[in-house]
């Protein structure tokens, strides 16, 4: 089941995003093994970059294309709290590199996740 994560499923128009419940009874993204993907901006090859599993990088000219690409693969947006924690962590990691990062890391816009099935973990 694919869902776009920018729409709140409980009908509220606030910015909080509810996570879908898996048919198996649900999962907690803080405990369940997961794969993350990011959408960043500020690159020459394309305005937006999706980084996903195994270091795969795909460039897009429009944000909607980047978001649809990663949502179609089953990734959903993290809660604001979890997303900010990841963004802070990545910013701290990049800042810790003496002399700066070798490559342009862009501006991190969004962090998404996808649970990893138990058989793969």
N, C-alpha and C positions, 0 to 999 in steps of 0.2 A: 504494500500500500504506500504510494507516494503522496506526501503532503507538502505544501509550501509552508514554510515556518514563519512567514511574516504576518499571517492572519491568525488572530486570536480566536480559538475555537469556542470560547464561552460567550461570545457575542459582545464583550466589552470593547470599547474603542481605545483602551489605554495601550501602552507600549509593552505590557507584560506579555510574554509568549508562553502558552501552555504546551507541555510536551505530550505527544501522543502516547497512548497506552498500547503496549504490544499485546497481541492476542494471548500470549502465554501468561498474562496476569500483570504485566508491566515490568519496568526496570528502573533502576536508579542510576542516572549517568555518573554519579559520584563513585559508584561501586562497580558497575558493569564495565568490563573492558571495552574500550572504544577507540575508534580511529578519528582523528580530527582533520579538518580541511580549513583553509583560510582563504579569504578574498582580500586582496590588497590593491592599492592604486599607486600610480606614479612611475610608470615604466615606459621605455621607448618603443618596445615591440607592440604594445597594446596598453590601453589605459588601465585595464584591470587584469590581475593575475590570480588564478586559482591554483593553490598548492594543495596537493592531496597525497594519498597513499604512495609510499615508496618514492617520494620526491618528485612525482609527476607534476609538471608545471604547464598550464594552458593559459594563453593570453586572449583577452577579449577587448573589443572596442567599446562595449556597452555593459554597464553593471547588470542589467536584466539578463543578458546572455550568460554572464558568469554565474549569476545566482541560479538560473534555470538549469544550467549544465550540472552544477553540484547537487541541486535539489533532486534532479532526475536520478542521480546515483544513490539516493536514499539518505543524504545528509540533511540534518535539521539544525536550525540555529540554537545555540546554547542560551540558557537564561542570561539575563543581563549581568547578574552577579558572577556566574561562571565565566562568561565571555570576558568581562573586565579583568578577572583573575588571570586568564590566559594572556590577554593583551599586556597586562603589567609584567607578567613573567617573561614574555618574549621581548618586550622593550628593555627589561633589565639584562637579559641574556645578551642582546645586541650591544647594549651600552658597556658590558663588561669586557668586550673584545678590545684589547689594547691597540690603539691606532685606528679603531673603527672597523666596521665590517668591510670585507674585500669586495662584496657585491652589493648593489642597491637592494635594500630590503623593502623599500616602498613604505607606504602608510597602511598599517593593518586596519581593515574596516570591519571585518566580520569573522567570527570563529564558529564553525559548524561541527557537528559530530555525528557519528553513525555507530551504533552498538556493534560489536564484533560477536558473531554467533559463538556459543560455547565451544563448538567443535574446533574452532580455529585458535582459541586462546590457550 
